[in-house]
Amino acid sequence: MKLSNYFEQQGRGAASRLAALIGAYSSDVSDWTKGRRPVPVRFAVAIEAATDRAVSRKDLHPTDWQQIWPELIELAAVQDGKQS
């Protein structure tokens, strides 16, 4: 799920709450949400945890998550096998 969709579901103040939880500036979270800047890798795991995996690392880095977190490749394969 995209950050913007997550914030829509969570309601007013969700971006500020997330920023406080992960130790980021609200303005940075706003930029990430609007696509002005990519989410830095160092915040991706924290966002995934703070959103109870509603926004995953793969969602935040759809084109390069395999290079950043190669351990997720095997996990994705296992999960795909369970869903079949």
C-alpha positions, 0 to 999 in steps of 0.5 A, a space after each residue: 500500500 502507498 503511504 498516501 493510501 495509508 494516511 487516507 485510511 488513518 485519518 487526520 494527523 496520521 502523517 505527523 504520528 508516523 513521523 514521530 514514531 519513526 523519528 522523521 520530520 513531518 515535512 519529510 514524510 509529506 515529501 515521501 507521501 507526495 512522491 517528491 522524494 523517495 523514502 530513505 532506506 533507513 526509514 523503510 523498516 520503521 515505516 513497515 513496523 509502525 504501520 503493522 506492515 500495511 505499508 511494506 518495504 516492497 511498497 516503499 521501494 518497488 524497483 529495488 527492494 530485492 537489492 536492498 533486502 535480499 532476504 525478502 526474496 525467499 520470504 516472498 517465494 514462501 508466501 507465494 507458495 502458501 497462497 497458491 
